[in-house]
């Protein structure tokens, strides 16, 4: 349950600051991994698996 509280807070903090800590590609990766973690926890009760799948898919999709 802590993951559902901490992960969105970190995501909002990193993406809402005026200073750019993340590139647009990095923001996309963070958002997709966070979404994958939440969906993995809901459907499979395994945050790490969902995050790994969506993170890998994002990286593969970003390659040209």
C-alpha positions in Angstrom: 0.0 0.0 0.0 2.9 2.3 0.6 3.8 2.0 -3.1 0.5 3.6 -4.1 1.3 6.6 -1.9 5.0 7.1 -2.4 5.2 6.5 -6.1 2.7 9.2 -7.3 4.3 11.7 -4.9 7.7 11.1 -6.3 6.4 11.2 -9.8 4.6 14.5 -9.2 7.6 16.0 -7.5 9.9 15.2 -10.3 7.6 16.3 -13.1 6.2 19.4 -11.5 9.4 21.2 -10.5 10.5 24.2 -12.6 14.0 22.8 -12.9 14.3 20.1 -15.5 15.6 17.0 -13.8 14.2 14.7 -16.5 14.2 14.9 -20.3 10.9 14.3 -22.0 11.9 10.8 -22.8 12.8 10.3 -19.1 9.4 11.6 -18.1 7.7 9.2 -20.4 9.6 6.3 -19.0 8.9 7.3 -15.4 5.2 7.7 -16.1 5.0 4.4 -17.9 6.9 2.5 -15.2 4.6 4.0 -12.5 1.6 3.0 -14.5 2.9 -0.4 -15.1 3.6 -0.8 -11.4 0.1 0.1 -10.4 -1.4 -2.1 -13.1 0.9 -5.0 -12.2 -0.1 -4.7 -8.5 -3.8 -4.6 -9.4 -3.9 -7.5 -11.9 -1.0 -9.7 -10.8 -0.2 -8.5 -7.3 3.4 -7.9 -8.5 4.5 -4.3 -8.9 8.0 -5.2 -10.1 6.7 -7.3 -13.0 4.4 -4.7 -14.3 7.0 -2.0 -14.0 9.6 -4.1 -15.8 7.3 -4.9 -18.7 6.2 -1.3 -19.3 9.7 0.0 -18.8 11.1 -2.4 -21.3 8.3 -1.7 -23.8 9.0 2.0 -23.5 12.7 1.6 -24.1 12.2 -0.7 -27.1 9.6 1.7 -28.5 11.9 4.6 -28.2 14.7 3.0 -30.2 15.0 4.1 -33.8 
